[in-house]
């Protein structure tokens, strides 16, 4: 079986740590965490298969780009990277907007979010 390189981009440290620990249960997953989108962009040369990207990315640095802007930059660099948008807001308009910009899925941070993310990652070939 082939390893999957997964980037988590979230400025909420607790979410990042919990999601990383959850994903690392699967030995096929190799997970890296970034607290800003800009940091993620600088490491795209590592060729991640999946990026889990927080929609709201400016808690650490108010000048940082938000998730939608980072999504656009990722897709400009590599259209084939699967991006899963993660948000604390269940907002239909935001979900449609991110899908239109190239996100594979929009997942709300709720009790079943990690299970949904697992299923999405497993569906990627």
Residue frames as qw, qx, qy, qz and C-alpha x, y, z in Angstrom:
[[0.000, 0.887, 0.463, 0.000, 0.00, 0.00, 0.00],
 [0.403, 0.478, 0.006, 0.780, 1.09, 3.53, -0.76],
 [0.279, -0.428, -0.452, 0.731, 1.56, 6.21, 1.89],
 [0.081, 0.837, 0.408, 0.355, -0.60, 9.34, 1.83],
 [0.352, -0.024, -0.233, 0.906, 1.00, 12.66, 2.60],
 [0.172, -0.797, -0.548, -0.185, -1.57, 14.84, 4.37],
 [0.208, 0.203, -0.229, 0.929, -1.18, 18.50, 5.33],
 [0.237, -0.756, -0.597, 0.125, -3.37, 20.01, 8.04],
 [0.218, 0.291, -0.016, 0.931, -3.63, 23.80, 7.89],
 [0.419, -0.744, -0.476, -0.208, -5.43, 25.20, 10.91],
 [0.127, 0.563, -0.359, 0.733, -4.64, 28.03, 13.31],
 [0.726, -0.500, 0.137, -0.451, -6.54, 26.26, 16.11],
 [0.107, 0.513, -0.839, 0.143, -3.81, 24.21, 17.79],
 [0.549, -0.067, 0.726, -0.409, -6.23, 21.90, 19.59],
 [0.814, 0.449, 0.123, -0.348, -8.03, 20.99, 16.36],
 [0.490, 0.670, -0.553, -0.073, -4.71, 20.44, 14.57],
 [0.116, -0.416, 0.866, -0.253, -3.31, 18.17, 17.28],
 [0.666, 0.098, 0.609, -0.419, -6.50, 16.15, 17.62],
 [0.781, 0.552, -0.033, -0.292, -6.86, 15.71, 13.86],
 [0.330, 0.643, -0.691, 0.014, -3.17, 14.83, 13.44],
 [0.323, -0.274, 0.851, -0.310, -3.36, 12.23, 16.22],
 [0.761, 0.285, 0.416, -0.409, -6.54, 10.79, 14.69],
 [0.705, 0.635, -0.234, -0.212, -5.09, 10.57, 11.18],
 [0.144, 0.620, -0.765, 0.098, -1.81, 9.09, 12.41],
 [0.738, -0.127, 0.585, -0.313, -3.70, 6.06, 13.73],
 [0.878, 0.458, 0.135, -0.033, -3.63, 4.87, 10.12],
 [0.634, -0.447, 0.382, 0.503, 0.00, 3.89, 9.37],
 [0.557, 0.457, 0.467, 0.512, -0.47, 4.85, 5.70],
 [0.033, 0.960, 0.191, 0.202, -0.96, 8.51, 6.65],
 [0.577, -0.073, -0.143, 0.801, 2.05, 10.80, 6.96],
 [0.085, -0.901, -0.409, -0.119, 0.74, 14.04, 8.48],
 [0.400, 0.050, -0.149, 0.903, 2.28, 17.51, 8.72],
 [0.123, -0.832, -0.514, 0.170, 0.65, 20.46, 10.48],
 [0.306, 0.247, 0.073, 0.916, 0.87, 24.15, 9.53],
 [0.074, -0.596, -0.564, 0.567, -0.69, 27.05, 11.42],
 [0.247, 0.661, -0.034, -0.708, -0.87, 29.40, 8.41],
 [0.795, 0.541, 0.269, -0.056, -1.73, 28.92, 4.78],
 [0.293, 0.878, -0.378, -0.031, 1.41, 30.75, 3.73],
 [0.395, -0.514, 0.760, -0.041, 3.47, 28.14, 5.58],
 [0.777, 0.223, 0.583, -0.080, 1.61, 25.38, 3.71],
 [0.605, 0.792, -0.012, -0.087, 2.20, 27.06, 0.34],
 [0.021, 0.804, -0.594, -0.024, 5.96, 27.17, 1.04],
 [0.420, -0.307, 0.852, -0.052, 5.93, 23.37, 1.52],
 [0.809, 0.395, 0.145, -0.410, 3.87, 22.33, -1.51],
 [0.428, 0.605, -0.656, -0.141, 7.07, 21.03, -3.11],
 [0.268, -0.244, 0.895, -0.259, 6.67, 18.07, -0.72],
 [0.411, 0.000, -0.704, -0.579, 3.71, 17.00, -2.90],
 [0.372, 0.038, 0.730, -0.571, 0.90, 16.35, -0.42],
 [0.033, -0.276, -0.890, -0.360, -1.94, 14.12, -1.60],
 [0.272, -0.749, -0.576, -0.183, -4.49, 15.84, 0.62],
 [0.148, 0.193, -0.315, 0.917, -4.68, 19.22, 2.34],
 [0.285, -0.695, -0.657, 0.061, -7.20, 19.74, 5.12],
 [0.242, 0.260, -0.003, 0.935, -7.61, 23.51, 5.13],
 [0.084, -0.586, -0.598, 0.540, -9.40, 25.64, 7.72],
 [0.226, 0.771, 0.451, 0.389, -11.71, 28.20, 6.14],
 [0.194, -0.964, 0.011, -0.184, -10.87, 30.86, 8.77],
 [0.851, 0.009, -0.154, 0.502, -7.10, 31.22, 9.02],
 [0.245, 0.668, -0.126, 0.691, -6.27, 34.50, 10.70],
 [0.656, -0.728, -0.191, -0.056, -6.40, 33.92, 14.45],
 [0.764, -0.309, 0.013, 0.566, -2.60, 33.85, 14.77],
 [0.278, -0.199, 0.247, 0.907, -1.85, 36.61, 12.27],
 [0.360, 0.676, 0.436, -0.473, -4.64, 39.02, 11.31],
 [0.266, 0.679, -0.384, -0.566, -2.77, 39.74, 8.05],
 [0.307, -0.125, 0.919, 0.213, -2.69, 36.06, 7.07],
 [0.419, 0.047, -0.554, -0.718, -4.71, 34.94, 4.06],
 [0.716, -0.057, 0.425, -0.550, -7.96, 33.14, 4.77],
 [0.611, -0.027, 0.788, 0.066, -8.66, 29.58, 3.68],
 [0.639, 0.681, 0.344, -0.098, -10.43, 30.58, 0.47],
 [0.236, 0.898, -0.345, -0.139, -7.44, 32.65, -0.67],
 [0.335, -0.494, 0.797, 0.091, -5.04, 29.81, 0.21],
 [0.715, 0.288, 0.634, -0.059, -7.27, 27.36, -1.69],
 [0.544, 0.830, 0.028, -0.120, -6.99, 29.57, -4.79],
 [0.012, 0.802, -0.589, -0.093, -3.19, 29.67, -4.44],
 [0.571, -0.209, 0.794, 0.008, -2.95, 25.90, -3.98],
 [0.711, 0.490, 0.502, -0.054, -5.07, 25.24, -7.06],
 [0.366, 0.896, -0.206, -0.146, -3.01, 27.73, -9.08],
 [0.149, -0.649, 0.743, 0.061, 0.15, 25.79, -8.16],
 [0.042, 0.101, -0.986, -0.128, -1.26, 22.24, -8.42],
 [0.603, -0.076, -0.172, -0.775, -4.83, 21.60, -9.53],
 [0.709, -0.018, -0.687, -0.156, -4.58, 17.89, -8.63],
 [0.130, 0.098, -0.756, 0.634, -4.10, 18.29, -4.87],
 [0.406, -0.570, -0.672, -0.242, -7.26, 17.23, -3.05],
 [0.018, 0.233, -0.385, 0.893, -8.32, 19.97, -0.64],
 [0.374, -0.579, -0.724, -0.015, -10.84, 19.38, 2.12],
 [0.076, -0.529, 0.127, -0.835, -12.15, 22.65, 3.59],
 [0.450, -0.390, -0.732, 0.332, -12.79, 22.53, 7.32],
 [0.093, -0.462, 0.001, -0.882, -14.93, 25.14, 9.03],
 [0.012, -0.188, -0.769, 0.611, -16.61, 25.75, 12.35],
 [0.409, 0.333, 0.152, -0.836, -19.54, 27.28, 10.44],
 [0.401, 0.338, 0.837, 0.159, -22.24, 25.31, 8.71],
 [0.222, 0.663, 0.005, -0.715, -22.75, 27.79, 5.90],
 [0.741, 0.430, 0.510, 0.071, -24.18, 26.59, 2.60],
 [0.392, 0.918, -0.046, -0.024, -22.91, 29.61, 0.66],
 [0.199, -0.766, 0.604, 0.089, -19.34, 29.17, 1.91],
 [0.703, -0.068, 0.704, 0.077, -19.47, 25.47, 1.11],
 [0.677, 0.650, 0.340, 0.062, -20.57, 26.15, -2.47],
 [0.160, 0.952, -0.258, -0.051, -17.96, 28.88, -2.84],
 [0.385, -0.599, 0.692, 0.117, -15.12, 26.60, -1.78],
 [0.730, 0.194, 0.648, 0.099, -16.30, 23.74, -4.01],
 [0.529, 0.835, 0.154, -0.001, -16.52, 26.17, -6.93],
 [0.036, 0.898, -0.438, -0.026, -12.91, 27.22, -6.26],
 [0.581, 0.448, -0.680, -0.006, -11.69, 23.63, -6.32],
 [0.352, -0.345, 0.750, -0.441, -12.18, 22.11, -2.87],
 [0.303, -0.036, -0.927, -0.219, -13.19, 18.46, -2.95],
 [0.441, -0.578, -0.686, -0.026, -15.40, 18.74, 0.16],
 [0.145, -0.552, 0.233, -0.787, -16.51, 21.17, 2.87],
 [0.606, -0.307, -0.716, 0.161, -16.61, 19.61, 6.34],
 [0.347, -0.767, 0.040, -0.538, -18.06, 21.31, 9.40],
 [0.218, 0.294, -0.773, 0.518, -16.14, 20.95, 12.67],
 [0.731, -0.324, 0.067, -0.597, -18.62, 18.80, 14.55],
 [0.691, -0.384, 0.584, -0.184, -18.61, 15.47, 16.36],
 [0.882, 0.220, 0.410, 0.073, -18.51, 13.35, 13.16],
 [0.309, 0.888, -0.263, -0.218, -16.02, 15.55, 11.28],
 [0.215, -0.571, 0.777, 0.157, -13.05, 13.21, 11.67],
 [0.619, 0.176, 0.765, -0.018, -15.08, 10.24, 10.44],
 [0.559, 0.788, 0.197, -0.167, -16.18, 12.26, 7.40],
 [0.099, 0.837, -0.501, -0.197, -12.58, 13.24, 6.72],
 [0.475, -0.272, 0.832, 0.087, -11.49, 9.58, 6.99],
 [0.658, 0.451, 0.600, -0.056, -14.11, 8.55, 4.43],
 [0.408, 0.891, -0.070, -0.185, -13.10, 11.33, 2.04],
 [0.101, -0.710, 0.677, 0.164, -9.40, 10.43, 2.30],
 [0.570, -0.050, 0.820, 0.031, -10.17, 6.74, 1.79],
 [0.642, 0.635, 0.408, -0.134, -12.12, 7.59, -1.38],
 [0.225, 0.873, -0.344, -0.264, -9.12, 9.33, -2.95],
 [0.933, 0.061, 0.279, 0.217, -7.13, 7.10, -5.26]]
